[in-house]
């Protein structure tokens, strides 16, 4: 059963694994796990190469952070100060205060 699931996952990830970030990540992860199961030098080298390719693809598709995306990213990472949060403008037609009234 595990082999069937692995093959199905490979079939989903392989197409586009040379240029799509998540396909590449999934395929390289599957190959890395398989190589750890076999400990064959060829399998390990292939998995390492796939991980390197995934890293390159990720760097190519990663967008630079700017605008509200950068603000949200900083907030998620915990690097936004409280004063910056207080200065944010609501983009919703209502605020939490109005919603609960």
Buried (B, 14 or more C-beta within 10 A) or exposed (E): EEEEEEEEBBEBBBEBBEEBBBBBBBBBBBBBEBBEEEEEEEBBEBBBEBBEBBEEBEEEEEEEEEEEEEBEEBEEEEEBEEEEEEEEEEEEEEEEEEEEE
